[in-house]
């Protein structure tokens, strides 16, 4: 089974996790100062470790994932935030999955490689001067049975964003899980 797996893989994984959310991605904690406005769209949110972090920092968040179990866990973890959380079950591998989500001040894509088509539609989702942050295993990551080359984020993938977004920051870092890349953009 690949890292991204399918909805059954992730539903089973979320059902077997402890009853506490994981910690948010470190780079999001370090770079929260770059976010703007009051809304965040968290794509491939899983059971909400990053969504919860944004809610705790005062943002209204829409979390999108294809795992019903992940979204159920997220809603349970975030019940104290009430209407500041919206969840959407959608399969991001489908071309049309981003249609109708709305417009947001910030869009976060963590550990998911969007298609070229989807990347080209992000300007319709992020408001002018809004922030787009894409982070995940980068092209220098050593692939194995869990993470395949098709799941890595390549610099060439994001080149299509140049006409609508200004690149503010590009970082690479490594930890015990592997090699990561983060791209932060501002919507022109």
Backbone as a chain_set.jsonl record, in Angstrom:
{"seq": "XXXXXXXXXXXXXXXXXXXXXXXXXXXXXXXXXXXXXXXXXXXXXXXXXXXXXXXXXXXXXXXXXXXXXXXXXXXXXXXXXXXXXXXXXXXXXXXXXXXXXXXXXXXXXXXXXXXXXXXXXXXXXXXXXXXXXXXXXXXXXXXXXXXXXXXXXXXXXXXXXXXXXXXXXXXXXXXXXXXXXXXXXXXX", "coords": {"N": [[0.848, -1.182, 0.0], [0.576, 2.184, -0.841], [1.846, 5.302, 0.454], [-0.071, 7.402, 0.196], [-2.269, 5.849, -0.286], [-5.629, 4.451, -0.385], [-9.116, 5.276, 0.204], [-10.092, 3.248, 1.893], [-7.74, 2.231, 3.083], [-6.949, 4.532, 4.56], [-9.247, 5.013, 6.132], [-9.209, 2.671, 7.728], [-6.74, 3.093, 8.981], [-7.222, 5.476, 10.45], [-9.236, 4.58, 12.171], [-7.793, 2.893, 13.783], [-6.074, 4.484, 15.21], [-4.957, 6.2, 18.206], [-7.029, 7.926, 20.627], [-6.359, 10.572, 20.411], [-5.365, 13.519, 18.715], [-2.673, 13.804, 16.297], [0.373, 15.756, 16.49], [0.655, 19.038, 15.005], [2.087, 19.709, 11.74], [5.451, 20.608, 11.793], [6.583, 22.723, 10.214], [4.375, 24.297, 9.663], [3.733, 25.353, 12.138], [6.027, 26.871, 12.548], [5.798, 28.737, 10.48], [3.382, 30.089, 10.678], [3.078, 32.78, 10.988], [3.084, 33.845, 8.457], [0.57, 33.572, 7.414], [-2.624, 35.017, 6.519], [-5.563, 37.11, 6.986], [-8.665, 35.459, 7.898], [-9.492, 32.904, 7.211], [-8.949, 29.436, 6.391], [-8.249, 26.917, 4.074], [-7.8, 23.587, 4.304], [-6.391, 21.187, 2.591], [-6.531, 17.675, 2.025], [-6.735, 16.947, 4.725], [-6.921, 14.844, 6.543], [-7.297, 13.455, 9.764], [-7.131, 15.838, 11.005], [-4.86, 17.121, 12.29], [-3.417, 19.443, 11.534], [-5.501, 21.17, 10.904], [-6.74, 21.494, 13.413], [-4.729, 22.922, 14.724], [-4.809, 25.352, 13.287], [-7.44, 26.188, 13.917], [-7.149, 26.51, 16.694], [-5.576, 28.718, 16.643], [-7.257, 30.734, 15.929], [-8.41, 30.791, 13.359], [-11.005, 30.323, 10.901], [-11.821, 27.27, 9.543], [-11.871, 25.128, 6.739], [-11.832, 21.796, 6.224], [-10.722, 19.33, 4.017], [-11.032, 16.04, 2.91], [-10.769, 12.595, 1.78], [-11.346, 10.542, 3.435], [-13.818, 9.299, 5.365], [-13.751, 8.401, 8.01], [-11.525, 9.791, 8.991], [-12.483, 12.44, 8.838], [-14.641, 12.26, 10.614], [-13.268, 11.852, 13.031], [-11.865, 14.281, 13.133], [-14.026, 16.119, 13.395], [-14.932, 15.344, 15.922], [-12.648, 15.866, 17.536], [-12.585, 18.62, 17.206], [-14.912, 19.675, 18.23], [-15.375, 21.679, 20.125], [-14.972, 24.006, 18.755], [-17.138, 24.622, 17.236], [-19.035, 26.228, 14.785], [-16.861, 27.22, 13.437], [-15.488, 25.353, 12.087], [-15.655, 23.588, 9.096], [-16.294, 20.655, 7.293], [-15.458, 18.741, 4.412], [-16.087, 15.99, 2.462], [-14.201, 14.731, -0.005], [-12.672, 13.393, -2.89], [-9.531, 14.0, -3.659], [-8.1, 13.065, -5.792], [-9.684, 13.222, -7.93], [-10.377, 15.196, -10.729], [-12.245, 17.331, -10.621], [-12.559, 17.916, -7.937], [-12.006, 20.255, -6.449], [-13.81, 22.153, -7.151], [-16.265, 24.513, -6.328], [-15.637, 24.901, -3.631], [-15.223, 27.401, -2.569], [-13.762, 30.629, -1.679], [-10.708, 31.472, -0.13], [-8.634, 32.896, 2.469], [-6.247, 31.66, 3.009], [-4.584, 28.776, 1.812], [-3.762, 25.506, 2.472], [-1.729, 22.817, 1.677], [-0.769, 19.831, 2.641], [1.402, 17.234, 2.53], [0.34, 16.13, 0.166], [0.127, 15.613, -3.277], [-1.026, 17.649, -5.603], [-2.765, 17.558, -8.747], [-1.635, 18.751, -11.977], [-3.679, 20.14, -13.278], [-5.333, 20.828, -11.069], [-3.561, 22.456, -9.616], [-3.434, 24.605, -11.359], [-5.929, 25.699, -10.992], [-5.967, 26.881, -8.522], [-5.803, 29.625, -8.177], [-8.384, 30.458, -8.311], [-9.355, 29.838, -5.862], [-7.85, 30.933, -3.823], [-7.863, 34.047, -2.356], [-7.057, 37.398, -3.581], [-3.85, 38.49, -2.642], [-3.781, 36.5, -0.778], [-2.497, 33.532, 0.92], [-0.745, 30.671, -0.163], [0.32, 27.569, 0.807], [2.386, 24.884, 0.27], [3.459, 21.774, 1.242], [5.488, 18.911, 1.791], [6.801, 15.579, 1.173], [9.734, 15.975, -0.616], [11.415, 16.097, -3.859], [13.945, 15.075, -3.338], [13.625, 13.137, -1.487], [14.058, 9.817, -0.297], [12.556, 7.198, -1.79], [10.373, 4.495, -0.827], [8.616, 1.466, 0.14], [6.387, 2.679, 1.201], [6.191, 5.309, 0.244], [5.968, 6.577, -2.896], [7.593, 7.677, -5.989], [5.621, 9.084, -7.4], [4.243, 10.438, -5.488], [5.743, 12.442, -4.485], [6.658, 15.914, -4.097], [7.519, 17.935, -6.636], [9.712, 20.474, -7.813], [9.247, 21.323, -10.425], [6.535, 20.845, -10.652], [5.206, 22.98, -9.451], [5.742, 25.165, -10.985], [3.808, 26.094, -12.728], [2.286, 27.807, -11.252], [3.288, 30.349, -11.309], [2.156, 32.462, -12.878], [-0.022, 33.389, -11.458], [0.685, 33.494, -8.803], [3.072, 34.707, -6.421], [6.193, 33.547, -5.497], [7.143, 33.338, -2.235], [8.744, 32.009, -0.433], [10.912, 29.238, -0.311], [11.733, 26.223, 1.047], [13.854, 23.576, 2.128], [14.064, 20.736, 4.126], [15.159, 18.209, 6.416], [14.169, 15.428, 8.393], [13.681, 12.753, 10.775], [11.739, 11.408, 9.355], [12.17, 11.898, 6.662], [13.0, 13.736, 3.609], [11.869, 16.985, 3.148], [9.977, 19.498, 1.414], [8.965, 22.876, 1.202], [6.794, 25.247, -0.109], [5.909, 28.59, -0.225], [3.506, 30.839, -1.215], [2.206, 33.999, -2.436], [-0.877, 35.181, -3.498], [-1.247, 36.901, -6.496]], "CA": [[0.0, 0.0, 0.0], [1.338, 3.416, -0.911], [1.646, 6.304, 1.502], [-1.36, 8.068, 0.036], [-3.277, 4.81, -0.15], [-6.982, 4.733, -0.838], [-9.946, 5.642, 1.351], [-10.159, 2.122, 2.83], [-6.487, 2.24, 3.831], [-6.961, 5.633, 5.524], [-10.314, 4.767, 7.105], [-8.689, 1.674, 8.665], [-5.665, 3.723, 9.756], [-7.799, 6.41, 11.416], [-9.97, 3.81, 13.171], [-6.856, 2.221, 14.687], [-5.267, 5.468, 15.941], [-5.383, 6.535, 19.567], [-8.098, 8.915, 20.651], [-5.793, 11.911, 20.482], [-4.797, 13.915, 17.418], [-1.226, 13.968, 16.171], [0.826, 17.145, 16.537], [0.677, 19.657, 13.671], [3.35, 19.714, 10.995], [6.355, 21.606, 12.374], [6.761, 23.901, 9.347], [3.192, 25.147, 9.796], [3.903, 26.073, 13.404], [7.104, 27.846, 12.345], [5.475, 29.743, 9.463], [2.014, 30.593, 10.818], [3.134, 34.235, 10.869], [2.89, 34.232, 7.058], [-0.842, 33.494, 7.043], [-3.328, 36.294, 6.554], [-7.015, 37.019, 7.06], [-9.28, 34.645, 8.948], [-9.963, 31.606, 6.732], [-7.967, 28.48, 5.897], [-8.679, 25.681, 3.444], [-6.787, 22.566, 4.572], [-6.636, 20.067, 1.686], [-5.988, 16.395, 2.495], [-6.58, 17.244, 6.158], [-6.919, 13.645, 7.375], [-8.102, 13.612, 10.97], [-7.133, 17.228, 11.415], [-3.8, 17.645, 13.152], [-3.118, 20.823, 11.149], [-6.757, 21.916, 11.022], [-6.895, 21.848, 14.831], [-3.752, 23.98, 15.003], [-5.337, 26.614, 12.746], [-8.593, 26.551, 14.743], [-6.632, 26.993, 17.973], [-4.979, 30.029, 16.413], [-8.301, 31.7, 15.607], [-8.88, 30.753, 11.974], [-12.135, 29.503, 10.462], [-11.14, 26.296, 8.705], [-12.556, 24.084, 5.987], [-10.954, 20.65, 6.035], [-11.162, 18.456, 2.926], [-10.349, 14.754, 2.847], [-11.641, 11.543, 1.242], [-11.59, 9.554, 4.48], [-14.943, 9.601, 6.243], [-13.299, 8.178, 9.392], [-10.668, 10.913, 9.348], [-13.327, 13.616, 9.057], [-15.387, 12.031, 11.864], [-12.333, 12.125, 14.13], [-11.631, 15.719, 13.149], [-15.197, 16.785, 13.983], [-14.942, 15.045, 17.358], [-11.557, 16.626, 18.155], [-12.812, 20.062, 17.055], [-16.287, 19.994, 18.604], [-15.419, 22.934, 20.896], [-14.848, 25.166, 17.872], [-18.452, 24.871, 16.651], [-19.199, 26.55, 13.367], [-15.607, 27.675, 12.821], [-14.983, 24.236, 11.294], [-16.5, 22.948, 8.085], [-15.586, 19.543, 6.665], [-15.947, 18.329, 3.098], [-15.526, 14.721, 2.005], [-13.945, 14.803, -1.446], [-11.519, 12.637, -3.366], [-8.67, 14.957, -4.352], [-7.559, 12.494, -7.023], [-10.644, 13.566, -8.993], [-10.072, 16.496, -11.325], [-13.222, 18.354, -10.249], [-12.751, 17.918, -6.482], [-11.844, 21.58, -5.851], [-14.876, 23.038, -7.633], [-17.327, 24.852, -5.385], [-15.203, 24.989, -2.234], [-15.254, 28.794, -2.139], [-12.524, 31.409, -1.728], [-10.112, 31.478, 1.197], [-7.459, 33.732, 2.691], [-5.082, 30.787, 3.042], [-4.8, 27.399, 1.367], [-2.664, 24.667, 2.929], [-1.684, 21.464, 1.12], [0.288, 19.181, 3.407], [1.589, 15.818, 2.193], [-0.491, 15.671, -0.944], [0.566, 16.166, -4.556], [-2.148, 18.003, -6.468], [-2.528, 17.41, -10.181], [-1.333, 20.013, -12.676], [-4.961, 20.829, -13.475], [-5.748, 21.421, -9.806], [-2.66, 23.567, -9.318], [-3.795, 25.737, -12.209], [-7.207, 26.271, -10.548], [-5.85, 27.409, -7.171], [-6.03, 31.07, -8.182], [-9.821, 30.667, -8.102], [-9.674, 29.461, -4.486], [-7.115, 31.814, -2.906], [-8.181, 35.46, -2.643], [-5.912, 38.269, -3.882], [-2.94, 38.676, -1.514], [-3.861, 35.347, 0.116], [-1.306, 32.687, 1.027], [-0.788, 29.261, -0.537], [1.483, 26.856, 1.332], [2.439, 23.484, -0.152], [4.571, 21.124, 1.916], [5.435, 17.455, 1.773], [8.045, 14.927, 0.78], [10.266, 16.591, -1.821], [12.029, 15.239, -4.869], [15.164, 14.466, -2.811], [13.252, 12.093, -0.524], [14.322, 8.449, -0.725], [11.291, 6.466, -1.854], [10.356, 3.13, -0.316], [7.324, 0.817, -0.102], [5.308, 3.547, 1.672], [6.121, 6.572, -0.493], [6.457, 6.365, -4.263], [7.953, 8.921, -6.684], [4.426, 9.815, -7.844], [3.686, 11.161, -4.347], [6.672, 13.502, -4.104], [6.391, 17.251, -4.632], [8.639, 18.344, -7.478], [9.731, 21.908, -8.115], [8.625, 21.549, -11.74], [5.078, 20.814, -10.478], [4.635, 24.253, -9.016], [6.099, 26.243, -11.913], [2.591, 26.621, -13.362], [1.663, 28.786, -10.36], [3.968, 31.634, -11.479], [1.369, 33.558, -13.464], [-1.016, 33.866, -10.497], [1.239, 33.524, -7.449], [4.46, 35.106, -6.22], [6.876, 32.673, -4.559], [7.729, 34.08, -1.119], [9.708, 31.209, 0.297], [11.093, 27.828, -0.659], [12.654, 25.629, 2.005], [14.033, 22.123, 2.174], [14.571, 20.299, 5.417], [15.086, 16.765, 6.624], [14.064, 14.924, 9.754], [13.708, 11.292, 10.804], [10.77, 10.866, 8.395], [12.658, 12.046, 5.3], [13.311, 15.056, 3.072], [10.662, 17.762, 2.904], [10.056, 20.78, 0.722], [7.831, 23.752, 1.471], [6.682, 26.418, -0.968], [4.93, 29.555, 0.26], [3.174, 31.791, -2.284], [1.169, 35.013, -2.249], [-1.72, 35.347, -4.689], [-1.077, 38.216, -7.125]], "C": [[0.891, 1.241, 0.0], [0.978, 4.353, 0.226], [0.278, 6.96, 1.383], [-2.504, 7.077, 0.118], [-4.602, 5.166, -0.793], [-7.834, 4.995, 0.395], [-10.064, 4.498, 2.349], [-8.902, 2.078, 3.699], [-6.539, 3.306, 4.928], [-8.082, 5.484, 6.538], [-9.846, 3.774, 8.159], [-7.62, 2.292, 9.567], [-6.238, 4.649, 10.829], [-8.576, 5.675, 12.509], [-9.025, 3.168, 14.186], [-5.989, 3.195, 15.486], [-5.812, 5.683, 17.349], [-6.429, 7.646, 19.498], [-7.573, 10.332, 20.868], [-5.204, 12.271, 19.121], [-3.278, 13.978, 17.465], [-0.884, 15.452, 16.271], [0.828, 17.727, 15.125], [2.068, 19.579, 13.039], [4.205, 20.883, 11.482], [6.475, 22.873, 11.522], [5.562, 24.843, 9.427], [3.253, 25.963, 11.087], [4.925, 27.197, 13.213], [6.704, 28.985, 11.425], [4.06, 30.3, 9.569], [1.97, 32.114, 10.688], [2.922, 34.718, 9.438], [1.418, 34.236, 6.644], [-1.511, 34.844, 7.221], [-4.826, 36.049, 6.739], [-7.49, 36.078, 8.147], [-9.692, 33.246, 8.5], [-8.816, 30.761, 6.178], [-8.708, 27.322, 5.247], [-7.53, 24.699, 3.615], [-7.125, 21.35, 3.709], [-5.893, 18.826, 2.162], [-5.73, 16.479, 4.001], [-6.533, 16.011, 7.042], [-7.817, 13.803, 8.578], [-7.816, 14.921, 11.695], [-6.016, 17.761, 12.275], [-3.456, 19.095, 12.812], [-4.356, 21.705, 11.252], [-6.957, 22.381, 12.458], [-5.945, 22.971, 15.222], [-4.269, 25.328, 14.496], [-6.552, 27.094, 13.542], [-8.128, 27.137, 16.076], [-5.992, 28.366, 17.855], [-5.967, 31.026, 15.822], [-8.838, 31.697, 14.197], [-10.179, 29.954, 11.849], [-11.571, 28.57, 9.402], [-12.134, 25.379, 8.016], [-11.532, 22.992, 5.735], [-11.537, 19.712, 5.001], [-10.335, 17.18, 2.958], [-11.307, 13.722, 2.267], [-11.974, 10.489, 2.29], [-12.712, 10.007, 5.402], [-14.533, 9.436, 7.707], [-12.398, 9.311, 9.863], [-11.491, 12.152, 9.662], [-14.176, 13.47, 10.313], [-14.513, 12.338, 13.071], [-12.079, 13.621, 14.251], [-12.806, 16.445, 13.797], [-15.278, 16.533, 15.485], [-13.863, 15.856, 18.078], [-11.869, 18.122, 18.202], [-14.191, 20.506, 17.52], [-16.39, 21.315, 19.371], [-15.349, 24.182, 20.02], [-16.133, 25.471, 17.104], [-18.403, 25.138, 15.166], [-17.947, 27.097, 12.704], [-14.963, 26.585, 11.99], [-16.065, 23.757, 10.339], [-15.671, 21.805, 7.513], [-16.269, 19.173, 5.358], [-15.272, 17.01, 2.752], [-15.415, 14.796, 0.491], [-12.675, 14.04, -1.767], [-10.657, 13.568, -4.209], [-8.006, 14.377, -5.591], [-8.489, 12.766, -8.212], [-10.408, 14.997, -9.443], [-10.965, 17.611, -10.779], [-13.381, 18.546, -8.744], [-12.653, 19.295, -5.828], [-12.95, 22.56, -6.246], [-15.904, 23.253, -6.522], [-16.92, 24.955, -3.926], [-15.272, 26.412, -1.688], [-13.908, 29.456, -2.314], [-12.019, 31.581, -0.3], [-8.926, 32.429, 1.258], [-6.175, 32.918, 2.594], [-5.471, 29.397, 2.566], [-3.556, 26.605, 1.742], [-2.799, 23.289, 2.284], [-0.483, 20.786, 1.771], [0.299, 17.69, 3.081], [0.576, 15.317, 1.165], [-0.01, 16.368, -2.209], [-0.656, 16.384, -5.44], [-1.762, 17.793, -7.928], [-2.201, 18.777, -10.792], [-2.61, 20.817, -12.903], [-5.395, 21.533, -12.186], [-4.863, 22.595, -9.417], [-3.033, 24.806, -10.118], [-5.12, 26.374, -11.808], [-7.119, 26.931, -9.174], [-6.067, 28.917, -7.095], [-7.508, 31.398, -7.99], [-10.226, 30.426, -6.649], [-9.021, 30.397, -3.471], [-7.398, 33.262, -3.309], [-6.906, 36.24, -2.954], [-5.166, 38.572, -2.591], [-3.02, 37.553, -0.482], [-2.618, 34.478, 0.006], [-1.638, 31.25, 0.625], [0.483, 28.622, -0.008], [1.352, 25.389, 0.937], [3.666, 22.865, 0.506], [4.396, 19.613, 1.881], [6.788, 16.873, 1.412], [8.493, 15.491, -0.565], [10.984, 15.602, -2.718], [13.333, 14.591, -4.407], [14.885, 13.363, -1.784], [13.554, 10.712, -1.121], [13.028, 7.655, -0.652], [11.463, 5.048, -1.317], [8.971, 2.54, -0.577], [6.146, 1.682, 0.353], [5.114, 4.783, 0.797], [6.767, 6.381, -1.849], [6.833, 7.705, -4.901], [6.734, 9.735, -7.13], [3.794, 10.633, -6.72], [4.589, 12.29, -3.852], [6.246, 14.827, -4.726], [7.657, 17.714, -5.344], [8.557, 19.836, -7.764], [9.045, 22.203, -9.452], [7.098, 21.543, -11.659], [4.512, 22.197, -10.248], [4.973, 25.424, -9.94], [4.875, 26.87, -12.564], [1.901, 27.671, -12.497], [2.186, 30.205, -10.598], [3.131, 32.754, -12.04], [0.381, 34.16, -12.473], [-0.47, 34.061, -9.084], [2.692, 33.975, -7.472], [5.067, 34.156, -5.18], [7.557, 33.519, -3.488], [8.882, 33.328, -0.483], [9.74, 29.791, -0.252], [12.111, 27.264, 0.31], [12.703, 24.118, 1.822], [14.584, 21.8, 3.546], [14.393, 18.794, 5.53], [14.892, 16.491, 8.105], [14.034, 13.401, 9.682], [12.73, 10.658, 9.815], [11.246, 10.971, 6.956], [12.949, 13.48, 4.928], [12.034, 15.763, 2.65], [10.972, 19.038, 2.134], [8.801, 21.569, 1.072], [7.918, 24.946, 0.54], [5.584, 27.314, -0.39], [4.764, 30.614, -0.828], [2.191, 32.839, -1.769], [0.44, 35.172, -3.571], [-1.574, 36.767, -5.212], [-2.426, 38.883, -7.31]], "O": [[1.851, 1.322, 0.766], [-0.061, 4.209, 0.871], [-0.45, 7.06, 2.37], [-3.6, 7.433, 0.551], [-4.685, 6.062, -1.634], [-7.329, 4.942, 1.517], [-10.131, 4.752, 3.552], [-8.992, 1.906, 4.914], [-6.216, 3.03, 6.083], [-7.884, 5.803, 7.71], [-10.054, 3.995, 9.352], [-7.598, 2.044, 10.773], [-5.798, 4.618, 11.978], [-8.574, 6.111, 13.66], [-9.416, 2.926, 15.328], [-5.239, 2.763, 16.361], [-6.971, 5.386, 17.639], [-6.673, 8.224, 18.439], [-8.26, 11.181, 21.437], [-4.612, 11.423, 18.453], [-2.677, 14.178, 18.521], [-1.764, 16.304, 16.148], [0.985, 16.988, 14.153], [3.076, 19.406, 13.725], [3.728, 22.014, 11.569], [6.47, 23.98, 12.061], [5.715, 26.055, 9.275], [2.866, 27.131, 11.11], [4.714, 28.326, 13.658], [7.216, 30.095, 11.567], [3.585, 30.931, 8.625], [0.939, 32.675, 10.319], [2.611, 35.89, 9.228], [1.061, 34.84, 5.632], [-1.037, 35.7, 7.969], [-5.292, 34.912, 6.658], [-6.835, 35.906, 9.174], [-10.193, 32.469, 9.312], [-7.862, 31.27, 5.591], [-9.68, 26.807, 5.801], [-6.421, 24.938, 3.135], [-8.024, 20.577, 4.04], [-4.763, 18.915, 2.643], [-4.653, 16.128, 4.483], [-6.137, 16.118, 8.203], [-8.964, 14.232, 8.451], [-8.205, 15.1, 12.849], [-6.203, 18.778, 12.942], [-3.225, 19.896, 13.717], [-4.259, 22.867, 11.649], [-7.306, 23.538, 12.692], [-6.321, 23.871, 15.973], [-4.176, 26.333, 15.201], [-6.677, 28.288, 13.811], [-8.661, 28.15, 16.529], [-5.878, 29.093, 18.841], [-5.562, 32.051, 15.274], [-9.666, 32.546, 13.866], [-10.413, 29.016, 12.613], [-10.915, 29.022, 8.464], [-13.103, 24.916, 8.617], [-10.496, 23.226, 5.112], [-12.706, 19.336, 5.085], [-9.107, 17.22, 3.025], [-12.519, 13.937, 2.258], [-12.813, 9.623, 2.041], [-12.567, 10.986, 6.134], [-14.924, 10.241, 8.552], [-12.496, 9.744, 11.011], [-11.225, 12.841, 10.646], [-14.411, 14.456, 11.012], [-14.95, 12.998, 14.014], [-12.078, 14.165, 15.355], [-12.603, 17.299, 14.66], [-15.656, 17.429, 16.24], [-14.132, 16.464, 19.114], [-11.461, 18.813, 19.136], [-14.597, 21.629, 17.222], [-17.407, 22.001, 19.268], [-15.632, 25.286, 20.485], [-16.205, 26.475, 16.395], [-17.812, 24.383, 14.394], [-17.973, 27.41, 11.514], [-14.001, 26.843, 11.265], [-17.218, 23.55, 10.718], [-14.475, 21.967, 7.273], [-17.488, 19.276, 5.218], [-14.045, 16.914, 2.745], [-16.422, 14.91, -0.208], [-11.719, 14.049, -0.991], [-11.011, 13.889, -5.343], [-7.406, 15.119, -6.369], [-8.107, 12.56, -9.364], [-10.257, 15.899, -8.62], [-10.488, 18.712, -10.507], [-14.27, 19.283, -8.319], [-13.182, 19.478, -4.732], [-13.009, 23.674, -5.725], [-16.349, 22.308, -5.87], [-17.786, 25.084, -3.06], [-15.37, 26.607, -0.477], [-13.025, 28.937, -2.996], [-12.802, 31.807, 0.624], [-8.297, 32.73, 0.243], [-5.143, 33.422, 2.151], [-6.555, 28.903, 2.878], [-2.439, 26.975, 1.381], [-3.863, 22.672, 2.341], [0.667, 21.123, 1.49], [-0.676, 16.98, 3.328], [0.032, 14.22, 1.29], [0.23, 17.575, -2.207], [-1.245, 15.435, -5.957], [-0.586, 17.846, -8.29], [-2.461, 19.819, -10.19], [-2.617, 22.037, -12.738], [-5.781, 22.702, -12.215], [-5.358, 23.617, -8.94], [-2.955, 25.925, -9.612], [-5.413, 27.488, -12.242], [-8.11, 27.491, -8.705], [-6.473, 29.43, -6.053], [-7.847, 32.498, -7.553], [-11.337, 30.78, -6.254], [-9.565, 30.629, -2.392], [-7.196, 33.647, -4.46], [-5.806, 35.795, -2.629], [-5.78, 38.875, -1.568], [-2.397, 37.64, 0.576], [-1.792, 34.664, -0.887], [-2.664, 30.695, 1.017], [1.588, 29.063, -0.325], [0.348, 24.739, 1.227], [4.78, 23.365, 0.351], [3.275, 19.107, 1.935], [7.792, 17.584, 1.353], [7.733, 15.489, -1.533], [11.14, 14.428, -2.383], [13.787, 13.636, -5.037], [15.814, 12.735, -1.276], [13.327, 10.478, -2.308], [12.47, 7.465, 0.429], [12.556, 4.482, -1.351], [8.229, 3.05, -1.417], [5.015, 1.442, -0.068], [3.988, 5.251, 0.63], [7.953, 6.065, -1.95], [6.431, 8.757, -4.404], [6.817, 10.959, -7.224], [2.9, 11.439, -6.975], [4.24, 13.006, -2.913], [5.561, 14.855, -5.749], [8.717, 17.862, -4.735], [7.471, 20.389, -7.935], [8.348, 23.208, -9.591], [6.432, 22.159, -12.491], [3.461, 22.546, -10.786], [4.537, 26.55, -9.701], [4.898, 28.05, -12.917], [1.005, 28.363, -12.981], [1.577, 31.167, -10.129], [3.373, 33.913, -11.706], [-0.015, 35.316, -12.622], [-1.101, 34.724, -8.261], [3.442, 33.676, -8.402], [4.505, 33.985, -4.099], [8.44, 34.322, -3.792], [9.869, 33.923, -0.05], [8.707, 29.227, -0.611], [13.232, 27.765, 0.394], [11.729, 23.483, 1.418], [15.457, 22.497, 4.062], [13.58, 18.192, 4.828], [15.388, 17.226, 8.959], [14.33, 12.824, 8.636], [12.881, 9.485, 9.472], [10.781, 10.216, 6.103], [13.123, 14.339, 5.792], [11.223, 15.221, 1.899], [12.077, 19.576, 2.197], [7.717, 21.005, 1.22], [8.967, 25.578, 0.41], [4.478, 26.857, -0.104], [5.737, 31.204, -1.299], [1.452, 32.61, -0.811], [1.06, 35.284, -4.629], [-1.755, 37.729, -4.465], [-2.497, 39.999, -7.823]]}, "num_chains": 1, "name": "protein.A"}
